[in-house]
């Protein structure tokens, strides 16, 4: 992670416009076709949430804006990505676990299972904030929701995706997703393109 001059990036105007905005977060919604992930999950005995997280961070790796993040009034540049997962702990609480992006589904799965199990047992978060630009996620899989708007606390500027229970139809399985992002990091067009890429990653995923 290192600081960059916003004027030397494509985010100069956005930095001037939104860095000091009271509420600079934007949330957009999209319904994804996750039929392939459900089939792969059942056929290969893989967690659906792990497959979603892999597709999320893999899609993010294809969008330049995800490698920058506004932090403490500065624009920071990263060369690595990770995805954050909310983990229910053994003690009955919740905490988060950052899983580094590995562009190999089998290796990513091993890392996902190892790290989330460690966090489950210890109850302590596993954080890669200073090493990776972290894409936050939250999955409320026991509930059927249309969307979610996350809190804006002023210190967690990371992009954030949330989803709940997927919906089975006659031919497809659909999943509404909410995507929140800091306007300094990206514009609506970048965010919408990212969600289109996410759908591509889901549809083309091979295990």
C-alpha positions as CSV (number, residue, x, y, z in Angstrom):
1,X,0.0,0.0,0.0
2,X,1.3,3.5,-0.9
3,X,-0.1,7.0,-1.3
4,X,-0.7,8.3,-4.8
5,X,-1.3,11.8,-6.0
6,X,-5.0,11.9,-7.1
7,X,-4.0,14.4,-9.9
8,X,-1.9,11.6,-11.5
9,X,-4.8,9.2,-11.6
10,X,-8.2,9.1,-13.3
11,X,-9.9,9.9,-9.9
12,X,-8.6,13.5,-9.6
13,X,-12.0,15.1,-10.1
14,X,-13.8,12.6,-8.0
15,X,-11.3,13.1,-5.2
16,X,-11.9,16.8,-5.2
17,X,-15.7,16.3,-5.3
18,X,-16.3,13.5,-2.9
19,X,-13.4,13.0,-0.6
20,X,-14.9,15.4,2.0
21,X,-18.5,14.7,1.3
22,X,-20.6,13.9,4.4
23,X,-22.0,10.8,2.8
24,X,-19.8,9.8,-0.1
25,X,-21.1,6.2,-0.4
26,X,-23.3,5.0,-3.2
27,X,-25.3,1.8,-3.3
28,X,-26.6,0.0,-6.4
29,X,-28.5,-3.2,-6.8
30,X,-28.5,-6.1,-9.3
31,X,-30.1,-9.5,-9.5
32,X,-27.6,-12.1,-10.6
33,X,-28.1,-15.5,-12.1
34,X,-26.3,-17.9,-9.8
35,X,-27.6,-21.2,-11.2
36,X,-24.0,-22.3,-12.1
37,X,-22.7,-21.6,-8.6
38,X,-25.5,-23.7,-7.1
39,X,-24.7,-26.6,-9.4
40,X,-21.0,-26.4,-8.8
41,X,-21.5,-26.1,-5.1
42,X,-23.6,-29.3,-5.0
43,X,-21.6,-31.3,-7.5
44,X,-18.2,-30.5,-5.9
45,X,-19.2,-30.2,-2.3
46,X,-18.0,-26.6,-2.1
47,X,-19.6,-23.8,-0.1
48,X,-21.8,-21.5,-2.1
49,X,-20.5,-18.4,-0.2
50,X,-16.9,-19.3,-1.0
51,X,-17.7,-19.6,-4.7
52,X,-19.5,-16.2,-4.5
53,X,-16.5,-14.6,-2.8
54,X,-14.1,-16.0,-5.3
55,X,-16.1,-14.6,-8.2
56,X,-16.5,-11.2,-6.4
57,X,-12.7,-10.7,-5.9
58,X,-11.8,-12.2,-9.3
59,X,-14.2,-9.7,-10.9
60,X,-12.8,-6.9,-8.8
61,X,-9.3,-7.8,-10.0
62,X,-10.4,-6.9,-13.6
63,X,-11.4,-3.4,-12.6
64,X,-8.6,-0.9,-12.2
65,X,-10.5,1.3,-9.7
66,X,-10.5,-1.5,-7.1
67,X,-6.8,-1.1,-6.6
68,X,-7.2,2.4,-5.1
69,X,-9.0,3.4,-1.9
70,X,-9.6,6.7,-0.1
71,X,-8.2,6.5,3.4
72,X,-7.7,9.2,6.0
73,X,-8.0,12.0,3.4
74,X,-5.5,10.3,1.0
75,X,-5.8,8.1,-2.0
76,X,-3.9,4.9,-1.5
77,X,-2.8,2.4,-4.1
78,X,-2.6,-1.4,-3.6
79,X,-1.2,-4.2,-5.7
80,X,-3.1,-7.0,-4.1
81,X,-6.8,-7.7,-3.3
82,X,-8.7,-9.7,-0.7
83,X,-12.3,-10.4,0.2
84,X,-13.7,-10.0,3.7
85,X,-16.2,-12.6,5.1
86,X,-18.4,-12.2,8.1
87,X,-17.8,-15.3,10.3
88,X,-20.1,-16.6,13.1
89,X,-17.7,-17.4,16.0
90,X,-17.7,-20.5,18.2
91,X,-18.5,-18.2,21.2
92,X,-21.7,-17.0,19.5
93,X,-20.6,-13.6,18.2
94,X,-19.5,-12.5,14.7
95,X,-16.3,-11.1,13.4
96,X,-14.6,-10.7,10.0
97,X,-12.0,-12.7,8.1
98,X,-10.0,-11.4,5.1
99,X,-9.2,-14.0,2.5
100,X,-6.4,-13.0,0.0
101,X,-7.2,-13.3,-3.7
102,X,-5.6,-16.4,-5.3
103,X,-6.5,-16.9,-8.9
104,X,-7.0,-20.6,-8.5
105,X,-10.3,-21.8,-7.1
106,X,-8.9,-24.8,-5.4
107,X,-6.1,-22.9,-3.6
108,X,-8.6,-20.1,-2.8
109,X,-11.0,-22.6,-1.3
110,X,-8.3,-24.1,0.9
111,X,-7.3,-20.6,2.2
112,X,-11.0,-19.7,2.7
113,X,-11.7,-22.8,4.8
114,X,-8.5,-22.6,6.8
115,X,-8.8,-18.9,7.7
116,X,-12.5,-18.8,8.4
117,X,-12.1,-21.9,10.7
118,X,-9.3,-20.2,12.5
119,X,-11.5,-17.1,13.0
120,X,-14.4,-19.3,14.1
121,X,-12.3,-21.0,16.8
122,X,-10.5,-17.9,18.1
123,X,-13.3,-15.3,17.7
124,X,-10.6,-12.8,16.6
125,X,-10.7,-11.0,13.3
126,X,-8.1,-11.7,10.6
127,X,-7.3,-8.4,8.9
128,X,-5.3,-7.6,5.8
129,X,-6.1,-3.9,5.5
130,X,-2.5,-2.7,5.2
131,X,-1.6,-5.4,2.7
132,X,-4.6,-5.6,0.4
133,X,-7.5,-3.6,-0.9
134,X,-10.3,-5.5,0.8
135,X,-13.7,-6.0,-0.8
136,X,-16.2,-6.4,2.1
137,X,-19.1,-9.0,1.9
138,X,-21.9,-10.0,4.1
139,X,-24.2,-13.0,3.5
140,X,-27.6,-13.3,5.3
141,X,-28.3,-16.7,3.8
142,X,-31.2,-17.6,6.1
143,X,-33.3,-14.6,4.9
144,X,-34.8,-13.5,1.6
145,X,-34.0,-9.8,1.1
146,X,-34.3,-7.5,-1.9
147,X,-31.3,-5.4,-0.9
148,X,-29.3,-3.8,1.8
149,X,-27.6,-0.4,2.4
150,X,-24.6,-0.6,4.8
151,X,-23.7,2.0,7.4
152,X,-21.3,4.7,6.5
153,X,-19.0,5.2,9.5
154,X,-16.4,7.4,7.8
155,X,-13.5,5.1,8.4
156,X,-14.5,2.0,6.4
157,X,-14.5,3.2,2.8
158,X,-14.0,-0.2,1.3
159,X,-16.4,-1.5,-1.4
160,X,-19.0,-3.8,0.1
161,X,-21.3,-6.4,-1.3
162,X,-24.2,-8.0,0.5
163,X,-26.6,-10.8,-0.4
164,X,-29.1,-13.0,1.3
165,X,-30.9,-16.3,0.4
166,X,-30.9,-17.1,-3.3
167,X,-34.3,-17.7,-5.0
168,X,-35.0,-20.9,-7.0
169,X,-37.1,-20.5,-10.1
170,X,-38.3,-22.9,-12.7
171,X,-35.1,-22.7,-14.8
172,X,-32.8,-20.2,-13.0
173,X,-31.6,-19.4,-9.5
174,X,-31.5,-15.7,-8.8
175,X,-29.6,-13.7,-6.2
176,X,-30.2,-10.0,-5.5
177,X,-27.0,-8.2,-4.6
178,X,-26.3,-4.8,-3.1
179,X,-23.0,-3.1,-3.9
180,X,-21.9,-0.1,-1.9
181,X,-18.8,1.9,-2.9
182,X,-17.1,5.2,-2.1
183,X,-17.6,7.7,-4.9
184,X,-14.0,8.8,-4.8
185,X,-12.9,5.3,-5.6
186,X,-15.2,4.8,-8.6
187,X,-18.2,6.1,-10.4
188,X,-21.6,4.5,-11.1
189,X,-20.4,3.3,-14.5
190,X,-17.4,1.5,-13.0
191,X,-19.7,-0.1,-10.4
192,X,-22.2,-1.2,-12.9
193,X,-19.5,-2.6,-15.2
194,X,-18.1,-4.5,-12.2
195,X,-21.4,-6.2,-11.5
196,X,-21.6,-7.2,-15.2
197,X,-18.1,-8.7,-14.9
198,X,-19.2,-10.5,-11.8
199,X,-22.1,-12.1,-13.7
200,X,-19.6,-13.1,-16.4
201,X,-17.3,-14.7,-13.8
202,X,-20.2,-16.6,-12.2
203,X,-21.5,-17.9,-15.6
204,X,-18.0,-19.0,-16.7
205,X,-16.6,-20.3,-13.5
206,X,-14.8,-23.7,-13.8
207,X,-13.8,-25.9,-10.9
